[in-house]
Amino acid sequence: MSESAPSSSNPLLNLFSSYAEYIGNRKILLVDDEQGVRKSLSLYLARCGFKVDEAENGLQAKDFLSSEDYFLVITDITMPEMDGLDLLKYIKTLDREMDVVMITGHMNIEFAIDAIKKGAFDYLKKPFMLEDVSTTITRILEKQTLKMKSLELERLKERQTVENRQLTEFMTALANVIDAKSTFTMQHSERVSEYSVRIATELALPEKEINLIALGARLHDVGKIATPDYILNKDGPLTKEEYDIIKEHPWRGAELIKPITSLQNIVDIVRHHHENNDGTGYPDGLEGDHIPFHARIVKIADYYDAVTSTRPYRKPMSQEQAAELLRDEAEKKRVEGEFVNALLTQMDLLAPV
């Protein structure tokens, strides 16, 4: 092995500190029956910032492995008592992911290649330059760091999935609370979700899209959490000021769910379910195709349930009266005729628009 002092250009210098977050305080185990090789390589690695344990053969290495944690084992192939190949086999029974680099002489290349097939990361051929060791360990550190980052990302995704599921469940529960704020809106969001699914099913939309619409409809009124109860339960027509407060609930609901990753795809439903095709709706006065597709579906379902439900200021319409009203709204181009037809077909209230 040719020795050279570590220089400022050596990629291993200070490398350990930059990967320490992922590698931690784990050590390198150096196994070789030649004391000169061990000492020289151990000194080099120590000067590069690594902690190193030395073993004379495979049996001694097993003792170290039983009590210490190593991110890398560098071992000679030809050793007395227990050679490198047997040590490699033993290491892989302990930890299949542990990296092992083999040191081989000129006559043992075939053994080194066999070791690669059996799970070794790489091999160093004697005599080797310390720069070769540097390059090999750099690759190992990069590989292990990438793996740890990937695992960390997966754990983060899993945690976010759980958190988003919990937030979605919370928002759904909140929708129930909002509906319960008034005896006249009890289970309103649940029914709107059911009607929306019927429309989407009649339109032969994909299941994934139907599920999205169902969730959006379920949470369409979540912004009413900020609407005073006296307005929701008022026995009579609303004043202009009260109606202006009611009209805030779509954008308030959208802002409420916007930070939740799992609800990003239904923000438009929540915000735009009160838009009209002729631009007379709220909160943004959108027209026609500028209104998001899913929001236009929920609009029909919400409208139908609203007029067929009891309100403090009026009695519910019959299904036939509601169907006639929807047809009239479609003829005036305020709502989507195709979606009205889809709902009425599902409800067995034909006579299409």
Order of alpha helices (4+ residues) and beta strands (2+ residues): alpha-beta-alpha-beta-alpha-beta-alpha-beta-alpha-beta-alpha-alpha-alpha-alpha-alpha-alpha-alpha-alpha-alpha-alpha
